């Protein structure tokens, strides 16, 4: 049932994204390239595709919305823009994220995407805004044939991609993973190394209580975290960010910890 849902959620997005481009939308060359890259990403499920789709689709929808507002607001423009907005909203659902990360799983893995830690939301938005600004400006420069401005913008985009794209992609590579041997927390944002919990050492896994004293590896994100309780103490090696957020040492000996998944692993 779960796998069927994860497979079928992609189809409304694909159909809406194609419909989004079937009417006048004011796209220039850059916007069409971005649209095509997103369209390919909706057909090829993978964590890389998830990062690509979620980073580029908002820019394309922005192009269409600006065009619709600058032209007469007829029913066709409104319908096309609405298709893009609905498609974009579906791209940011937990089910769609799960479909992409699960598609890249190995063997009998079952991956549960982790929620973004609250302290990195603003830096992530700022980084994405810089990318978006460069791409929108580049699109306008190309459309107006201002190549003297376009060439430096291309170089700036390449440099920014080299520097910041891996950081944005890290958010699509944070999982709680069920494997035949037990569970693994794969999160290089909060952890210095993966945390393996073998089945025989797992005592309980349930929604955390509000007054839980377990180590919070969720990054203070929204939603109710999952508490994983162990039979024996285990070492947790935190990343520099994790240690700074928790205001503690980089290596801890714990018997319970919290993670926050976008979909519950408890069913």
Secondary structure, 3 states (H helix, E strand, C coil): CHHHHHHHHHHHHHHHHHHCCCCCCCCCHHHHHHHHHHHHHHHCCCHHHHHHHHHHHHHHHHHHHHHHHHCCCCHHHHHHHHHHHHHHHHHCCHHHHHHHHHHCCCCCCEEEEECCCHHHHHHHHHHHHHHHHHHHHHHHHHHCCCHHHHHHHHHHHHHHHHHHHHHHHHHHCCEEEEECCEEEEECCCCECCCEEEEHHHEEEEEECCCCCCCEECCCCCCCCCEEEEEEEEEEEEECHHHHHHHCCCCEEEEEEEEECECCCCCC
